[in-house]
Amino acid sequence: MEDRFYEFWINNIPGIGRIKENAIRGFFDSAKDAYMADEETLAHIEGLSARDIEAVLDKEVKERAVASYAELKEKGVKMALYGDPSYPVLLNEIYDAPSLLYYKGEIRQGRMIGIVGSRRSSAYGRGVAEELGRLLASQGFIVVSGMALGIDCFAHSGALAGGGITYAVLAGGADEPYPASNSILYDKICTTGAAISEFAPGTPTTPGLFPLRNRIIAGMCEAIIVVEAGVQSGSLITANYAIEYNRRIFAVPGRIGDRMSLGCNELIGSGAEIVTGFEMLMYELGSGGGGVDLTSDMPALNDCETKIFGCLSDHSVKSLETLIYETGLSAALIYTGVMNLEIKGLIREVSKNMYARAR
């Protein structure tokens, strides 16, 4: 049996949670050694009760693990162990990181930004979430959300429309979409990104698992953007985890008295960074990476184009007026230069008359 099976087995022993899992892993040189251990050896592991040891030794549990692992592979679900190259880098840093993640699709490293909000969202909120997802993805960020109805879905859809990568973190097994009505979105996400869960395939989605899911979103991301949230929204749980993990918190302001804006407005009042516009947010976050490779197949540029391209560093979004001021070129030269750089695929218009290097 391959080594990863033994990790899977440890992760699925009944009654053995994350702390005890880590105690078992830390005691043995390998998960396989734990699988082969006898009662006398297991008794030396601090924190394991007699019932825990019985569960570790249970032959039926081991047989079920063999069958479940085969099913996992049939479904195309993979595992990322803590410290693996595919395990999200920032998630490694939190004190309560899961020992492994299950995922369908591919997990790539990169700058991850979470977008979360209410299921009962307004048309305005859904539009903002979709545009944020599109802009972030087009700038090379990986958009992370929970694939819930409302804000989450539109953030994922925007990221896909922006030609980027998005991860859906689920409160049940990663092998099935939740809710089931999101099956088409789930398939699209898994094509370029991934559906991710700390829960084994087949785990049903239950209310108690959502806060655990929310901590994963917060832990994976360098920043969380809350688009719409009521005062008791799960999005605020995500935001609180993000604060605990020292992540940046952004909130989209809403109308006074609007029920779905109360949570965001309270976050802003408590010190969250306010989202006053798409361009400003892009400026605050900078570049997500994955930009133009200046050393490979760089098209020839004239002096005007070189100045404009140099003015647009990897971390900036600038208006035509700013480009005119910073380059010292005339408006006519700027307009022509910008158009040529767009044609050459080196820059793109982020929003009306606002430009950044292409991603």
Secondary structure, 3 states (H helix, E strand, C coil): CCHHHHHHHHHCCCCCCHHHHHHHHHHCCCHHHHHHCCHHHHCCCCCCCHHHHHHHHCHHHHHHHHHHHHHHHHCCCEEEECCCCCCCCHHHHCCCCCCEEEEEECCCCCCEEEEECCCCCCHHHHHHHHHHHHHHHHCCCEEEECCCCCHHHHHHHHHHHCCCCEEEECCCCCCCCCCHHHHHHHHHHHHHCEEEECCCCCCCCCHHHHHHHHHHHHHHCCEEEECCCCCCCHHHHHHHHHHHCCCEEEECCCCCCCHHHHHHHHHHHCCCEECCCHHHHHHHHCCCCCCCCCCCCCCCCCHHHHHHHHHCCCCCCEEHHHHHHHHCCCHHHHHHHHHHHHHCCCEEEEECCEEEECC
